[in-house]
Every structure is written in C-alpha cells, then in structure tokens.
Amino acid sequence: MTVAQTFSLNELAGLVGVTRQTVDRWLKQGCPFVEKADRDRGKEWRLSLPAVIEWREKRAVEQAIGDTSRLDIDEARRRKLLLQNWICR
C-alpha cells in the first residue's frame, strides 16, 4: 500500500502558486484535507495535492455551469452545445 505524499498549508500554497491565506480560505469552503491542524498537539494541516486539485476543478465546473438541480432537458442541451462550441474554438 502506497501512502500519498501530503503537504502543509505553506507547502501546498507554494506548489499551486497562491498565498497561505488562500489555502486557509479553501479549507473553510470545504477543501479536502488529510489531517486537521491541532495547535494544542503541535500538529499542522496536511493536504493531498491531487485531492485539492480535483476539488478546485470540481468547484470551477460547478461555478461555470451553475445550479443544475432544476435544469430541464432543453436547457441542458443548450448548455452542452455552447460548451462544445467553446471547446472547439
């Protein structure tokens, strides 16, 4: 069994080119983590880079397509066509 490499907030921020505060904000927004920080025990956040990237990609898609919970079939087809045309540029 392979253990995935994990990174601290500062390390992850450096890897993805954002500030530590940005990663902290992501955590408050539901970003996945491997281990939660515990100041009393001297533990820092541990995050998985692939999990964070996947979470960010999923959020970007959700924000791009909007709320689909009440989407009818015609609107879904319209959005699909728009996206296909955009991709083919």
Secondary structure, DSSP 8 states (H G I E B T S, - for coil): ------B-HHHHHHHHT--HHHHHHHHHTT---SB--BGGGTB--BB-HHHHHHHHHHHHHHHHH---TT--HHHHHHHHHHHHHHHT-
